[in-house]
């Protein structure tokens, strides 16, 4: 999308950059990739900070991550295998669903153990 793009470096803190598209400041910029090739329209890739001041016509693209559901699932799996709050939340949700459905666990097993087995299978640990 061709737009009037301005990249501005803060004078007091040179690690801070602002990006403006058609005069409107873009919030939450995480990274900027700026490319100028001879004889071409400049390209600014805004990942939602770099090191130059620029104002002029440029092609501007936004880089959203994750790109695919597969990448989102990998991020979710990586977070779950850390056994943190997200993992515990999933376990609690599965356990509560087991209880709500009145599923009776096999003798010697609790609803929580069943929930842990189910989640292990989902994230590929079992």
N, C-alpha and C positions, 0 to 999 in steps of 0.2 A: 504494500500500500504506500504510495508516494505521499509524503507529508512534509511540512516544514518542521525540521527537527533542530533543537538546540540542546547541546550538552554543555553544562556549566560546572566548573570546578570551584568549590568554595575557596575564597581568598585566605581565610584564617585557618581552615582545616583542609589541607589538600587531599585528604583521603575521602572527602565527601564530594559527591557529584550529584547534580540534578539533571533530569532529562525532561524537556518540554516538547510536546507534539502539538503543532498548530497553536502555540502560545499557552497550552494547558499543561501544568506540571504533572508528570507521571509519578504516582506514589509507589512506595515500597520497591524501588528499583534495587535488585540484588546484584546485578552485573550488567555491564555494557560491552558489547563487542562492536568495534567501529572499523570498517574496511573501506579504503579508498583505492580503487584501481584506476590506472591511467585511462582516460577516455570513457569511463563508466560513471553512473550515478552512484554516489557513496551509499553504503549499506550500514545501518545501525541495527544491531540485534540487542534488544532489551530483555534481559532475563528476569527481571523484576526483582560495581561502580568502577571505573576505568581511570583514565588519566589525561584527558584533553578537553579543551573548550572547542565547540564547533557550533556553527549556526549556518544553515543552508538547506537546500533541497536534498533529500536522501530517501532511499527505500528503507522503511522501518518494519521490523518483524518482532514478534513477541515470542519468547521461548518459554513454553509452559512445561513443567515436569510434574508428574510422570507423563510420558507421551501415550502410553498404552495401558490397558487394564492389566496386562501381564506384568509390566513394571510396577504398577500400584500393588499388585499381589505380592511381588517380591519384597517391596518395602514393608508391607504388612507382615509377611512371614518373618523377615529379619527382625522386626520389632517384637514379634511374639516370642521368638526363640531366646530373647533376652530375659524372659520370665519376669518382666516388670509389671507395672500397673495395667497395661493393655492386656497382657497374658492373663492376669488375675481377673480382669473384667470379663474376658471371653469365657474363662472357666466358670465364673459365677453365673453368667448368662446361660450357658449350656446346662449347668447343674440345676438352675431354677426351672428351665424348660423340662428337664427330666422329671423333676418333682411335680410340676404342673400337669404333666401328662400321666402322672401316677404310674410311671414305669418302675417296676420293682427290680432293683439290681440283683445280680446273682449273689448267692450267699458268700459272705466274706469280702464283699465290695461295697463301697459307699457311692452315693450319687456323684461326689466330687471325683473319686477315682475314675468313674465311668466318663465324666466330663473331660478329665485330663487325657484319657485314652482317645476319646473322640477328637479333641484338639490336636493331639500328637499325630493322629492319622491325617487330619486336614493339612497340617503344615509339613507333613512328610518326614516326621521323626519316627514313625512306626511302620 
